[in-house]
Amino acid sequence: MKKTLIAATLFSLFASTQAMASDETTELRQIIEQQQKVLKDLEKRLEQTEKRVETTADVVEAAASGKSATTIGGYSELHYNNISNNQTGTD
């Protein structure tokens, strides 16, 4: 009788420990599933961003290879005095 009582007690102790471990395992699996969903979403967003970057690079390269409508201009003056005699400052 004592042996069966001890065996039943030990069995119930191990069973409750496994039940608690099972609950923790279930919670961890749910967390992992949520993280996997977030990871997949981030991977999709990364792919979209890479496509946008490639499209932008193509547009920039196409614009750079063609003739540009931008011109650079300016105004300048040049004053030159041809002085033959440096002492008097005359020609």
Secondary structure as UniProt FT lines:
FT   HELIX           2..65
FT   TURN            86..89
//
